[in-house]
Amino acid sequence: MQQIRIRPIEARHIARILEIQEEARLSSWSAEGYIEELRLPNAIMLRAEAESGEIVGFIVGRIVPASADTVGIDAEIYNIGVATAARRSGIGTELLKAFLSACGQAGVSNVWLEVRASNDPAIGFYQDNGFTISGERTNFYADPTENALLMRLGLSRPYSA
């Protein structure tokens, strides 16, 4: 694996995040959507930088405080992507570990995400990292319309990568 550094995303990084989002064919967020997320105190937004300083991947999610309907603190992963040229080098795993570490430090009990039901590589990646399928959301995605699998990872505290 190439040497990478995991750092917080800043507003000046959004243009590159959008490029990676498009390359990876992720759920489309606008620049404004990422900027709004940056303003939230419970957002976790991390970038992976190569030794050259180039951003080669990112992960975006949020800690969701407990409500009357839930027990404990949950987190959600919204997007994770790696630049095409940097895939299969462990960067996605490092981003996920850093995200889960931040969740563990915040006392998160469960991490949730949705993934296209047809995205076998992503499903395999998440399962290899301890996520299990816990449900399905009908017609969750558009372009094309497709179901999403709901996946969950329970964290024991403190989480260690």
N, C-alpha and C positions, 0 to 999 in steps of 0.2 A: 504494500500500500504506500502511496506517496505521502509525504509529510503534509499534514493539514493542520490548521488551527481553527477551532470553533470559537466564534465571537458573536456578540449580539448584532442583529441587523440594525442599521441606521437608515434614515430617510434617503441619504445619498446612494444607498445600495439598491433601491427599488427598481431602477431601470434594468440592472443585471438580473434581479430576481424575476422580473417579468420575462426576460429572455429565456431563463432556465425553465420557467413555468410553461412557456410555449413549446420549447424543445421536448419537454417531458410529457406534454399533452395533459397537463393537470387541469383540475377545475379552475376556470378562469376567474381570477381576481383582477380588479383594476388597480392602478397605482394608488388611487384614493382609498380603496379598501385596505391596502397594506398600510398606508399612512394612518388611517383611523385605528387600525389594530395596534400600531406602534404607540398610540396615545393611551392605550388601556394598561392600567397597572398590573393586571393579571395575565397579560399576553406573554408568551414565550416565543421569541422570534430569533432564530440563530442562523448564522451563515457558516459555511465551510470555505476556508481560504487555502489555496495552494501556496507553496513557498514563494511563488512569484507575486502573490497578493491577489491573484485572480479569484473571484468567487466561483466555486465549482458546485455548490449545493446549498440548500437551505431547508429549514423546517419551521413551520408556523403552527402554533396552537395556543390554547388558553386554559388557565385554571378556572374551574367553575365552582364557586362556593356552594356549600351544601344548602339545600332548600328544605321546606317542610316535607317534600316527597322523597328526599334522598338521605342516605346515611353516609357521613364522611364527605371528603372533598374529592371531586372528580376533575379530570382534565380531558381535553379533546385535542386531537391532532387534526388540523385542517388541510395542510399541504406539506408534502415533503418531496423534494426533487433534486436530482443530480444532473449536471450537464452531461450531454451525450458522450463526450470524449473522456469523461471521468467515471463513467459507470463501471460497476463490477470491480471496484477498487476498495470497497469498505467504507466509503464516505457516507453512504446512507446509514450504515450501522453506527458510525461515530456520531452522526447528527442525532439519531434516535437515542443513543446512550446519553448524550448531553441533555436532551429534552427530558428523558426519564429521570436523570439525576436532579434537574431543577424541580421536577414534580415531587420527587422524594423529599427534597429539602423543604418543600412547601407543605408536606404532610398529605399529599394526594394518595387516595386509596385505590382508585381505578382510572385507567387511561382508556379512552374510547376513540374510535375512528370509523369512518365509512370508506369502503373501497368498492369499485365497480365489480360486480359479480363475475365478469369475464376476465378480470385482470389477474390471471393466475400467477405471474411473477411477483406482483405486489402482495397477493394473499400469502404466497409461500414465504416471502421476506418477513411479513408480520408474524406468521406462525413460527418461523425459525427464531424469532425474537420473543416468543412467549405469548403472543396474542391468540385468543380463541374466538371462533365465530359464535356470536350470541344472538343473532337475529338477522332479519332482512327487511329492507325498506323498499317497497314497491315503487317503481318508476321514479326513483330518487334523482337520477342523473338525466340530463338533456344532452342532445347532440352527440350521440344518439340517446334516445330514451332507454334507460336500463335500470335494473334493480341494483341496490347497494347491499353489501354484506356489512353488518354492524359487528365490529370486533372489539374485544376488551382485553386489557391486561391488568391484573390485580397486582398492586405494589405492596411489598412488605417494607415497613419503615425501619431504619433508613435504607433507601434504595442505594445500591452500589453497582456501578457499571463494571 
